[in-house]
Amino acid sequence: MLKHAGSCARELFHHSLFDPPSPIPEIQKAEKIEVVRRRREEHDQDVSFGARPFILCGLPIRRLPTEMLKYTRRNGRFFLEIVGHPDYGVPFGQDRLVLLWLATAAVRTRSPVVRFGSAGEILVEWGMPANGSHYRRLQEAFCRVFASTIFFGTKDEMQEAEVWDCGRGHFLDHMRLWFRNDGAANRRTENIVTLSPAFWEELQAHPIPVDTEVVRALANNPGCLDLYTWLTWRCYQANELQRIPLFGPAGLASQLGVLEYARERKFRERIRLWLDLVRLYWPACPARIAKNGAFLELDKGIAVCPRTAA
């Protein structure tokens, strides 16, 4: 039997051990949870789209040390490698919202060229404050993403299994930003970001739908957002019960953007907390930590339901 969203919100957000408290009042959190649940039940979700490389393999949750410019993650036969620019570093944290926004805009417009008037459009899309600090963070995120060299692929021996055959490249081919200092639109020209051909082809072949309202709700919790988008894809693909080890080369810790843990118990606790948060917005999420604590078990599940025909 499911708990009421309000009581769940009070328990989880009030006793979170890992993430800073949100300034949103508890009653507003409960209302948001109820809206997300109702819209899913009514097949009326607002859908955004993610690029598969960053769904299967998460970006770092926190900023990496300045001298650490190479970042890798592996998910089965797939692997993601990012080499950051010395001046900007590797994308991390809320930078993943820029990638989600660009992927969503490209899929919606069916074009690799994304045009927009102001940075405020991105902040509004994800329900974030349109103030100076968030605007500056957004500028820095674009710089980190644009300057990074990214490779996503597989080492399968069969050539037809290759999902990436262009070598290393950039996620963005071209970027022209005319943001004002306050993030407002510049009346003289528009902002243009062009996705690279390889990433545009990947996005066309595998656009992964995610619930926009859930992204907004978890925008300040990149680790839980990663787990939600990862589960969205893995549960949709599952045809039977799957058991993913939490640790080891093929483990969940090697796929998400978390740092290494001195104690496995800490990572297991964090995953349990994130699963509880995910279930607030997706009560039927078929994922759980195995009784022995060594695996994440998941089954077939649909996080984003198609809209009901009018």
C-alpha positions, 0 to 999 in steps of 0.5 A: 500500500502506497503512502500519501505523497505528503507524508513521504515527502516529509520523511525523505526530504526532512531526513536526507543524509546526502543532499542539501535541503531544498528551499521549496516548502513541504506542501509545495513538494507534496503538490508537485509529487501528486501532479507528477503521479496524476499526469502519469496515470492520465497519460499526460506527461510532459516529455523531455529527451536524453542522449543515450551516452549520458543516460547509460553512463553518468557525468560526475556528480561533483566537480573533479579535482583540477588536475583530473581532466580524464573521466571514464564510465562503463555500462556493460559493453558501452563506455563513455570517456570525457577529456575536459579542457584545462581551462574549464574542466570536465562537465559535472553536476547540473551541467547534465541539465544543459545536455538534457535541454539541448537533446530535448530541443533538437528532438522536438525541432527535429534539427541539430541546430538549436536556436534560443533567445535567452539563457532564461529559457533553459532555467525556466524549462527546468524550474530553476531561479533566473538569477545571476548565480544560476545564469553564471553557472549555466554559462560555465556549463556550456563552456565545459560541455563545448570544450570537452572531447567526448567518446561513447562506444563499444568494444564489441568485435562485430563491426555491426555492433559498433554504435560510434565509429567516428573516433573522438569528437565534441558534443557540440560543433558550433556555439554562438552565445550572446547572453546578456549579463542578466541572462535576458535575450539579446535583441540583436541576435539569437543564440545558436548551438549546433550538435555534432553530426555523430551525436545528432545521429545517435540522438535520432536513433535513440532518443530516450524519453524522460518525464520533464516534471521529474527532471525539474523536481530532481534538478538540484539532486544530479545523482538521483536524477541520474538514477531516475533516467538510468532506470527509465531506460533500463526498466523499459529495456528489461524483458525479465528480472535483472540483477546488476551488481552494485560494485565491481567493473560492471557494477552500478557504481561504475555507471553512475557519476558517483565518486569512489566510496571507502565503504560500500555501505555508504554507496548502498545507503545512498542508492536506497535513499535515491530509490525512495525519492524516485518512487515518490514520482514513479511509485511503480518503479520495479527496482530494489536493492537485493536482500544480500545488499550486493545487487540492484534488482529491476524488472520491466517497467514504464516510466513515461507513458504515451499520451492518450489519443484525443 
